[in-house]
């Protein structure tokens, strides 16, 4: 199979020419640290587009094969197949010095990394390319980003879905077509660097069991301990620390590794030691007791109030009382104005047990009198950040969607001062996109886009502060929601997307509820950080498997170094059911000028429903201060 076509000559490939290793795996489940690879296929392709190798095999994982109805691989079929360690050397040779390509590449990469670790070998991959992330940048007019949907869009024949070898051959065609589109739009490839990782990082860790009880507050002088109290220990103890923690957890206490304003009591034999926890306890007024008193109180821990499996139902989920966006209480926002109270969502509210809202028809490109840009996607170029942010806000007010980069779905371009010098202008001119000045946003006119540019269902455009209910087909949330943040690719700084799993007190239950690049997965695997490229990161949430203690998941972004979000410009967030689902909603968020951290979105429980809010609140301080505000223990 060739990447070369008459419309994509080899000399023009330039930055798009690499040695590629296209990979697909079928697995016994979805969690790489727990589940196993059942079959694998690898196709290698050279920079000239010619196929140079092909290998596929079934694998005997030595365990239950999992969802046979999905992959069709029964235990009987896998009997007699080689184990992964028997073929790891051959697979490694095909991956060596090539860019690994897969559809949802982090999934395949993580599964291979764990399998290579079990075989006591390194995964020889230094870069990967995700065709999902690449097509999110291209943004073709498809209803979703599934492999079969993209294959149909690009005219690639697909014979056997969920067959590793056939999926890899289809992937080769999708890669060819996607590279063609990326070159047409002059998009940088979202290559992800894959540094070697220690084998211990692929060793499954037993999940910490969340405390089953709500925090009843602080220990009163002379009063008893109650289940759910947050307890921290600092300094030397007569009994082993593990013993104290184990006894406390067994009694129903919530043992913390840090002290915050929500800590119920600090246990220490050296209150004047000056440790970070002791200093924080004094600053917050947290009660302090010694080890002997703690052990005495452990003998009679009073019953607590259990977390509810779901939040209490409200009378009307369509219009609850207004609620402000709540961030860490001790962190004051900077010049960015407070997030407005929620605006009415255009999506119908999904009642418990209701199906997914009916697909919306393509929005007429001419819009309505009050929403003349409905169905349009507008890219703003040039101007100082404040002016560009105001222009993007105006686009949304007029019913349009504000783009952060050039893609196949962009219908119009607005030029502010200096925008003519943007590197994308030559490509915009070649594509013959309509270009307007700022006055166009006062009385916009729009011509009809090509029919191919319309989707069956366009994402709902969320304003800053807007809220929607996540659909609950059959009364349950989708198996997994993906909240993806993207920005215009630039050099000179790195952006990290993070997530905090918060309880009723807007605090993490334990430090592992902070998901970031150094700890990209919660202990139970319900929240994961996925990297799609230098300008895209995703938080994947399994809402049904979140602990009852988790009432809200906050998704934020932070800039490493001296850059600010005024330099970055807008960040786009999109929410989709599943890794390749169609975006249900999309928002374009601007911070002001000097912010280094930014709250992007909140996913929270309200009655029986999960909701998504587009936030867009910036802070001048760094990620460490944001994390401390949510109760994470950050070393000084």
N, C-alpha and C positions, 0 to 999 in steps of 0.2 A: 504494500500500500504506500502511496507516495503523498508527500505533503506539497508537491509541486503541482501547480495548475497554470493554465494559460494566462490567468489574471494575476498570478503571483509568481513572478519570475525569480529565480534563485538569486541573481545579483541584487535584487531589491530587498531581500530578507534582512540583511544587516543584523540589527540587534535581535531579530527573531530567529536566527539560525543557531541551533545548538545540537549537541548529541543528546537524543531523548531516550528515556526508558519509560514506556507506557505500562502502567501496572493496574491490575484489578484483582481484588481478593474477595472470596466469599467466606463468611465467618459464621461461627456458631452463636453469635450474639453481637451486641453493639459496644461492649465495654472492653477495650483493648487489654487492660491489665488483668482481666478475668477470662475472657473468651478466647477462642482459638481460630486459626486460619484453616479452612477446609479445602480450599482450592486457590491456586494462584496462577496468573498468566502474566507474562512479560513480553513486550514487543519493543525492539530497539530500532531507532530511526536515526539516520545521519543528518548533518546540517543541510545536505542537498535534498532532503525529503525522501530518500530511498530507504526502504526497510532493510535492516542488516541482520536481524535475528528474531527468533520467536521461540517461546518455551511456555508450556502449560502442564499442570499436573494436579490431580487430586491429592489430598493429604489426609493421613490418618491422625486425628488429633488425640486419640486415646480418651475421648470423652463424648458425651451426648452431642450430636450434631446440631441441636437447637431447632430453629424454625424450618423444618423440612418443606413446609408449604411455600416458603419463599424461595429457597435455593434448590430444592429437590434432591439434596444430598443426604441419603439415609445412611445409617450406620453400616448396612450391608454393602452399599456402593463403595464406601470408604475402606471397607475391610481389605487388607492387602496393599493399600496405597502406601507410599513412603511416608515417613514422619518428616517434619520440617527440617530437622537437623541433617537429614540425608540429602536434601537438595539445596540447603542454604548456600553452599559453596558455589553452585552453578548460578543461583539467583544473584548472589553477591557480585559475581564476575560480570553479569549483564548490567547491574546497576552502577558499577564502578565508573567514575569519571563521566557520568551522564546526569542530566536533570531528570529527576523522577516526576512523571506526569500521572495524575489520576483525577477522577471526578470526585470531589470532596477529598483532596489529597491528604489532609491531616489524618483522616480515618485510616487510609491504607498505610500511610507512613507509620502511624503509631502501632498498628497491628504488626507490621513487619519489624519494627524496632523491638517489640516485646518478643516476637518469635526468634529474632537473632540473638537477643539476650538470653533466652532459654537455651539456645544452642551454644552459648558462651562465645558469641562472635559479635563484631561490630557491624552495624548497618552502614555500608559504604555509600552514603548519600550526603552530599554537601549542599545541594539545592533541590527544591521541589517547585512544581507549578501546578496549581489547582485550576482545572478547566471551569469549575463552578465560579471561582473568584474572577477568572478572566472574563467569563460571560456576564458576570454582574457588572464589570466595568464596560463591556461592550453594550450590554443592555438591549439584546434583540427583542423584537415584539412577540415574545412567547408568553403563554399563560403561566409557565413555571420553568424551572431550570433542570428538570429531570433529564437523565441521559436520553431516554426515548423521545422526549419532547424536542430536545435540541437536535437529535438525529433527524427527526422529521422535518424540522425547520431548515436544516442545512442539506437535506436530501441524502442522508447517509442511511443505507439499508441496515435494518436490525433484524436478525433472525431468531436469536434465543436470548431473551432478557434474563439476567442473573446467571448467565453462563460466563465464567471468567474470561475465556478466550474470545468469545464473540463480543462481549462488552469491551474488551481491549481493542479489538479491531474497529468497533464503532467509535471508540474514544480517539483512535488515530484520525478518523475522518473529521470528528468534531474539532480536534486540535488544529488540523489543516485549515478548516473554515474559520475557526476563531482567530488564528494567526492572521489570516487574510483580513478579517474585520479590524483587528487591532492595528494592523499596518495602515488600513484605510483611514482610521481615526487618529493615527499617530499616538497610540496609547503605549505607555511603558508596560512591559510584562511584569505581573505581580509575582516575581520570583521570591521565594522564602529561603533564607539561609538556614541550614540544618547542621549546627555544630555538633560534634560528637558528644554524647551524653553518657554518664557513668551507668554501669549496669544496675547499680542500686536504685537508680531512679525508675527502673522498670519493674522493681519488686513491689508487688501489691502490699498495701498497708491496711491493716484492719481499721475499718471506719470507727471513729469515736461516736458513741451513742449519745445523741442530744438529750439533754435533761427533759423529762416528760412534764415538768411543772412550771407554771408561770412564776416570775420573780415577785415575791410578796413584799419586797422592800428591804429596808435596813434592819439589822439586829437592834432591838431596843435594850437599853441597860437593864441587866437582870432578867431579860426575856429569853424565850427559847429560840432555837433554830427552827426554821420551817422549810419544808421541801420546796425547792425552786430557788432558794437564796443563792446569790452569786458570791462565792467564797474564793479568795486568793490567799496564797501562802508565800512568805518571803523569809529569807535567812535560814540559818542552821536550825534543825529540829532534832529532838531526841529520838523520835521514831523516824523510820525511813519515810521520805516524802511520798514514795509510791504507795506505802501502806496507808498514810493519812488520806491521800487522794482516793484510794480504792474504798476505804470505809465511808468516806463522805459521799461518793457517788452512789454506793449501795444504799445509803440512807436517803437518797433523793435530792442531794445538794448539787448545784451547778458549779463545778470547779473551774476557775478561770486562771489564765496565765498573766493577766494584767488587771490593773485597777482603774476604774472609771467612776463617774458620778452614779452609776447604777450598781456598783459593788455593795453587797450587803454587809460584809465584814472582811477585814484583813487579819490573818493569823500570823503572828510573829513573836519570837522570844526576844527580839532586839528592836523595839519600836524607835529607838534613837539611832539606828544603824545608818540612816541616810540613804538607804537603797531607793531606787526609782519608785518602787511600789509604795514604800513607806512615805516618801515625799508626796506622792500623788494622793495617798489616803489623807494626809494632813490637809492638803490643799482642797480636797473635796469634802472634808468632814466625815470620812468613812470611819465607822467604829473599828477599834483595834483590840483584839484579845490575844492572850498567849496560848501556847499549845495545850497546856494543862486544862485551861478553861474550855478550849475547843473540844477536847476529848470528853470532858464531862457533859457538854451540851450535846455531843453526838449520841449519847446514850438515850436521849429523849427528843428526837426530831419530830416536830408536830406535822400533821398532814397538810399538804399543799393543794393548790388548784391546778388540775391537769390542763394542758393545752387542748383546745378543741380540735377535732379532726378537720373541721371546716369552720369558717367564721360564722357567727350568728346571722341568719338571714335578715335582710332589711325589708321594710314594707314595699319599697319601690327601688329597684336597681337602676331604673332609667334616670331618675333625678334625685340622687342623695343630696344631703346637705353639702354646701361648698366646703372644701378642705384645702388648706394651703399646702404647698410643697414643704416638707419638713426635712431639713438637713441636720448635720451635727449641731447641737444647740450652742456649743461653745465657739463655733466658727462663724464669724460675721461675713456676709458677702461683701464683695467690693462694689465698684461703681455700677455693676450690672443691676438693673432694677429687679424687684422681686417678680417671681413667676406669677402670671395672672391666674386667678381662679379659673377652673376648667371651663373650656368653651364647649358648646354643644357638639357632639360627634355626629357625623353624617351617617355612620353605620347604624343599622337597627340594633337595639340592645338584645342580646341573646339571653332569654330566660332559661333557668335550669331545665335541662332535658330538651331544649330546642335544638334544631339542626343548624347547620351553618347557614348564614344569610345567603339568600339567592344571589347568584353572580350579577354584578351590575353590567349593563350594556356599555359599549364604548361611549365615552362622553363626546357629544358633538363638539367638533373643534371650534365652532363659532361661539360656543358658550351661551350664556344668557346675559341679559342686560347688567345684572349685578356681578356676574362671574364670567367676564368676557374671555379669560384665559383658561377656562376649564378644558382639560385634556391637553394643555400645552406644557412643555418642559423647557424652562428658560435658563440659560447659562449667562451669568453676569461676569464680565471681565473688566479689570481695571478699578480705579478709584481707591481712596483710602478705605480701611476696613469698615469704618462707621457708615460711609456712603454705600458700600457694596452690601452691607447687612441691611440697610434701609431698603435698598432696591429689591433684595431677595424677599424681605417681609412684604413688600408691596405686591410682588408676584403671587405670593400665597393669598393675600387679601383678594386678589382678582381671580382666584380659583385655580391658578397654575401651580406647578411644582418647580421648585428652585433646584437646579442641578449644581453639583460641585465640580464636575469635570465633563469634558466632551464625551458623548456616547451616541449610540445609534438612535436613542429616544429623544435627543435634544431637538426641539423644533424651532427655537428662536435664540438669538444672542443679543444681549444688551451691553453696549459699550459705554463705560464711564471714562473719565480722564485717564489717559495712559493705557487704556485697554487695547488700542491699536497695535501696541508693541508686544502683546502677549504672544508667546511662541505658537499658540494654537490657532492664531488668526489665519495663517496660510492654509491650514487644513480646513478651517471653516469656510474660507473663500472657495477652495476646491470643491467642497461639498455643496456649495451654493445655498447655505443656510441663510434665512433672513436675518439681517443685522440692523439693530435699532439703537437710537440714542435714548437718553433718560426720559425724554418727553413722551416716548411711546407708552410708558407706564401710567401716564395721565389719561390718555384716550387711546388704548391699544386697539389695533386691528390685526386680524390674523387670517391667513389663507388656510385652506384645508390641507392637512398633511396627507401623504400617501396612505391608502387604505392599509398597507402592510404595517404601518407604524402604530396602528391601533391594536390594543389587546382586548380580549373578551372582558377582562376585569382590570381596570386600572387601580393602583394602590390609592387608598384614601390619603389625602394630603393633610397631615396634622399640623396645626399651628403650634407655636411655642406655648406650652401649658395645656395643650389639648389632651383629651382622654378618650379612649375607646375601650369597650368591653371585648375581651378575647372570646371568639366563638367557642361554644362548648357543645359539639355534636354529641347527642345521646347523653347529655348532662355531665360530660367529662371534658377537660381540656385536651387539646391535641397532645399526642405523646411527647412532643418536644417543640419548643419555640426557639427560634433563632433571632436574636437581636444583633444586627450587623451595623457597625460603624465604619464609615468610609470618608476619605478626604482626598483632596487633590495631591498627587504625589509630588513631594519636594525633598530636597536634601538639606542637611545641616541640623536635623533634629529627629528625635524618635517620639512617637506617641504610643502610650501604653493604655489599653482598655482594661478595666478592672471591674469586679462586681463585689458587692457586700450583701450577705444574707442576714437580714435584720429581724429582730423579734419585736414584741409589742412596745419595747422601750427605745426602738430605733438603734439598737446595739447588736453587735455580733454575739452569738451564743458562746462561741470560742474562736480562737484566732484562725482556725481552718475555714471559717466562714468568709474569709477574705480571699478572693480568687484573683490572681495576678500572674505575671509571666513566670515568677519563681515557684508558684504553686497553682498550676493551671486547672486543677480539678478539685472539687469538694470531696471530702472523704467518701461520701456515699455515691459520688459520680452524678449527682442530680444537676450540678451546674459546672460547665466547662468553658474554658477560654480556648478559642480556635483562631489560628492565624492564617489568613488567606493571602497575605502579601504585605509589602511595606506600607500600604495605604488602606488596609482593611483588616479589622479584627471582629470576632463574633463571640457573643456570650450565648451558649446553648443551655436552655433550661428545661428540665423535665418537671413540669409543675406538679404532676400527680405524685411524684416521689419525694417532693420537698418535705422536710420535717414539719409537723404541725406547729413547731415553735417559730418557723419562718413566716413572717407576715408580709415581708416586702423584700424585693431584690433591687438594689440600686446599681445601675450601670454607669460608670464614670470613665473619664479619660484624663490622662496626665501627660505633660510634656517633660521629657528628660533634658535638662540643660537650661540655658538662659532664654530660650525662645518662649513666646507666649501664643495664646490662641488668636491674638490679633495678627500675628505673623502667619499662622496656619490658614486662617479664613474659616469658612463654614465647614461643619461636620454634618454628614448625612447619616441618619439612622433609618433602618428599615426593619420591620418585624414580619417574620414568615413562619408558618407552621411547617417544621421540618427543614432539613439542610437545603433542599432544592425546591421548596414550595414557593408559590408566587407571593410576593410581599403583600400583606394585608394592608399595611399602613407605612407611610414614609414621612419623615420630617427633616428639614434642613435647619440646623441650629448654629447661631452665631453668638460667641461671647463678645465682650466689649473690646478691650485693648490689652490689658496687662495680666489677664488670668493665666494661671499655669495648670489649674485643675478645673474640670468641668463636669457637672452632673448631666448626663445625657438622657437617661430614661429611668422610670420606676415601673416595676411590675409588682402589683400588690393585690391583696385580697380585699374584696368588699362584698359582704354577704357571701353567697355561694359562687360568686363570679370573680375571675381574675381580670385585672385591668392594666392597661398600659398608658403611661403618661409620658409625653415628650417634655423634658424639663428645660435644658439649656441654661443652667445656672453656673456662673463661673466664680472662681476664688483665686486670689493672688498667691496663696500659699501652695506648698508642694503636696505630693501624694502622701508623705508621711503624716502631715498634719491632718489631712482628710481622714486617713485610716485611724489615727488616734481618736478623732472625734466620734468615730463609730465604735470605739472600744477595742481596737486592735492593739496588741502590745508591740510597739515598734522600738527597737533598740536605739538609744541616743547616738 
